[in-house]
C-alpha cells in the first residue's frame, strides 16, 4: 500500500503578524513547515510528501527544506506544486500532481499544524485503511450558543459537535473524484467535500497538541511547547587566539573593522567566531573546529568563519536542539570593540537564527599584560548554552 501526504502551504497566514507567511516563520530554529515535513518523514508508512505552495514562496520553501533535502529522507519529498486561490483549489492541485504515482491513501494536512505526532499519523492511516475516510476530531468542551444579533437563540447540544483537525485521510481515488465533483462549490475542509458526495467519514480522537498556528499568540504557544521538551541543558566553552600581521582590517564577529593590522590565520582568522564555534561544538560533544575544518585543507583558506558557525548550529539543529544563549568576550588592547559590538551581536544572531537578546558581546583588556597587552594579537572566549531533548 502506497501512502502520500499533501501538506497545504499556499496560504498567506498574515494573522500571525509576521512579514512572511506563517509557515515559513522560524520557531526555535526551524520553520513551521520544516517541522511539519519532518514529522511526516518519521512515519515509515509515508511514501510520498507533496507540498503545495504559493507561487511567490519558492525561495522560502527551498530554505525551509534545505537541510531535509540533504538527508536520506529526501526521496520522500516531491517537488512542490503551486497552489490555487483557495485552499480547496490548492488541495486539488496536490491531488492531481499525485496522479502519476496514484497512491492508495492520501493524507491532507495543514502546514501550520506542526505538532501532530508520528503515532497519531499512524493511527489515522490504519483507520483510513479500514474505513476509506477518516478525520481526527476534538470534543467541544464549552457550552455552545446559537446567537442572532447579539442575542442567544438556542443552546446547542455540544455532545453532537466536534472540532475537525488534520490530517484528514482518504482513499486517493475517492477524494480525488469528490474534489472533481465539487470544484464549483467552496467548502472549508476535505471531509465536507467527501460528505457532500455521500461518503461516510469516520471520526477518531484528535490531539490537543495538534493545534493550528494562526495568531501571534499561537506562535508563542508553539515556542513554549518546543522549549518545554528541551530539558537537557548543556554548556560549552570556546577559546581562541590569533596573532596580528601586516594588513588594514580585522574581522571580528563577522564584522570588518578598519585597523592598521589584520589577524593571521588559515581562514579569515575571525577569533570571535572561532571561539564561538568551538563553544557550540563543545556543548553538544562534537569535538572542535579543527576536526570539522582542518587548517591543512586548502578549501578553507581565506574562508569566511560564518561557515564554521553555521555548521555548528546545524549540528545542534540535527539533534533537535536550540541555542539558548551566548556570552562572548573579546580580549585585546586594540582595536576598540564597543563601537562595533551591536553590529557583531546582530550578525551572530542572524547566523544562528536567534534573537539578539540572547547574544552578549563584551570586550576587555589584560591591563597591558601578556601578548594582548603588547598588542601582538587578540584572544576570545565564549560560553554557549544549548537545550536538547532528553
Buried (B, 14 or more C-beta within 10 A) or exposed (E): EBBBBBBBBBBEBEEBEBEBBBBBBBBBBBBBBBBBBBBBBBBEBBBBBBBBBBEEBEEBBEBBBEBBEEEEBEEBBBEBBBBBEEBBBBBBBBBEBBEEEEBBBBBBBBBBBBBBBBEBBBBBBBBBBEBBBBBBBBEBEEEEEEEEEEEEEEEEEEEEEBEBBBBBBBBBBBBBBBBEEBEEEEBEBBBBBBBEBEBEBBBBEBBEEBBBBBBBEBBEBBBEBBBEEBEEEBBBEBBBBBBBEEEEBBBBBBBBBEBEBBBEBBBBBBBBBBBBBBBBBBBBEBEBBEEBBEEEEEEBEEBBBBBBBBBBBBBBBEBBBBBBBBBBBBBBBBBEBEEBBEBBBBBBBEBBBBEBEBBBBEBEEBEEEEBBBEEBBBBBBBBBBBBBEE
